[in-house]
Amino acid sequence: MKVQEAAVRILKEIGKPLHATEIAKLIIEAGLWKSDGKTPDATVSARLYSDIKSNGDKSPFVKVGPQTFALRDSTEIEGDTVLVFAPVEKTLKPHPTNAGFSFIDCAQKVLEEFGGKKPMHYKKITEKALAKGWLVTSGKTPEASMYAQVITEIKRQQKRGERPRFVQHGRGYIGLSQWMGRGLVFQIEQHNHQVRKALRERLLAMKPGEFEELISHLLAEMGFEMVEVTKLSGDGGIDVRGTLVVGDVVRIKMAVQVKKWKLKNNILAPVVQQVRGSLGAHEQGLIITTSDFSAGAIKEAAQSDKTPIALMNGEQLVMLLMEHGIGVHRSTPDLFEIDEEFVAGGE
């Protein structure tokens, strides 16, 4: 059984988020998975994180804290913050072959079909999605999951300088940003799009040594320690090494290869194989490129019987640079809007 399948079974049985160390312990004790490595918890964490990164909202997992994971359909929220996770029913009915859309996609479909270009309450959105059969979930609080995931997406996209597809109108009401037309929000998104494009072009213009120093700076901002550029950029070997530290408890040695390639030159599977073969003892791999990865490279990186290799393409690289304020600075005007539920003079 694959790590992901075993983790789903354990998380369903336990009904709450678990640290990768606990997941690894439980799936091994249950005989669902075997590991010959000395750090099975690191393998579990990498596989689940890779699943989330590769599949996005289609992944059954969500990362709720450092090395801590839960099933996507079990989130609860308080206000705008994801706090705890509701128990998942032990006896689950089998889902149909088409298990429905993600919470995020369901929200968009409901708003497009029933919103009439006006905000809807998240509970009404969830009710419509369930009634239409678009949303299939075994969670006990689908409304809370819906609101939590929409708000999380809004905040993540805002932090990265993107135009969120949803707009929060207060008191649980949600609308689509496309309804706002070509106003100020649209202009800001267009401006940020040009900034992202210019930043990517500057990355391509950097000298190899400068680019690797930039990557080491980004890794440090992301929580890596002992980051060291090993050599100037080349086709073989590892360019940067460091240790990803989470909460002063979890330490994962990472070997990073950087590829400053033009947009049309995608990374192929042999490069992934080469990085995997260059890993030292207890190291995990990461490939960062200004271009993208072929389908073969993505498949090779996620091989379940091999050391997982994380992949970061040019778009993700630019987003992370903007998120951590590297190469850009944030200018944030305060925008005020009328609360749609506010009635002058009261009722």
C-alpha positions, 0 to 999 in steps of 0.5 A: 500500500502506498504511503498516501493510501495508508495515511488516508486510512489512519487519518479517517480512523483517528479523526483528527490531524496528526504529525508525520511522526505519528502517522508513520508510527501508526501505519507501520504498526498497522502493517499498512506500509513498510520502510527500510529508511531510518527516517520514515516520518520524513518520508511520510511528510514529504509524500503527503506534502508532494501530494498536496503540491501536485494535486492542489484542491484534489489532494485528500490532504491539507497541511495544518501545521509544521509536519502536521496533516489532516483530511481535506474534508474535515476542517472547522473554522472560527472566524477566518482562521482554521483552528481545529478538525472535526471527527470523521465518521468511522463507517464511510459509505463508498463514493461514486466514481466521480467523487465530485468537485473540490470545495473551492470549485463547488463555491465557484460553480454555485456562485456562477449558476445561482449568485446572479452576480451577488454575494451568497452566504457560505452556508447557502453555497454549501447547501446548493453544492450538496443538493446538486451533487457537486460536493461529495464529502463525509465530513460532519461540518461541510459548511465550515470546511467550505468557508475555511477553504475559500478564506484560505485561498483568498489570503494565500493569493493576496499574499502572493500578489494575485487577484483572488477569484473570491471576494469576502463581503463580511458576515459569511458572504462570498462573491466572485472577483470577476463580478467587480469588473475592471475597477481598482482591484482589477488594475492592481492585479494587472499591475502585479501580473506585470511585476511577476513577469518582470521579476521572472525576466530578471531572474533569467538575466542573472549570472549563475552565481547570483541566481544561486545566491538568490535561491539561498536567500529564499531558502533561508526565508522559508526556514532553512538553516546552514544554507550553503552554495556548493558550486557555480551552476552546472548541469550535474551535481547539487548546487545548494545544501541546507537543513529545513528546520520546523519549530526547532524540532524537525530537521530535514537535510535538503539537497537543491539543484537550480536550473536557470532555464528559458521558459520553453526548456522544461526539466525532463525525467533524467534530471530528476533521476540525476538529482536523486542519485546525487543525494547524500545520506538522509537527504531529500531533493529539491529542484528549482527552475525558472522554467517548468517540468515535463509530465515525465519529470513530475511522475519520476519525482513522485515515485512511491518506491524512491526518495521523493524529489520536490519540484518548484517551477518558475511560476512558484518561484516568483510567487515565493519571492514575492511572498517573502519580499525578495526582489520586490516591495509591498505597497498596500493602500487601504481600500474601503467598501460599503458593507452590503448588509449595512442599512442607513438609519437601521430598520 
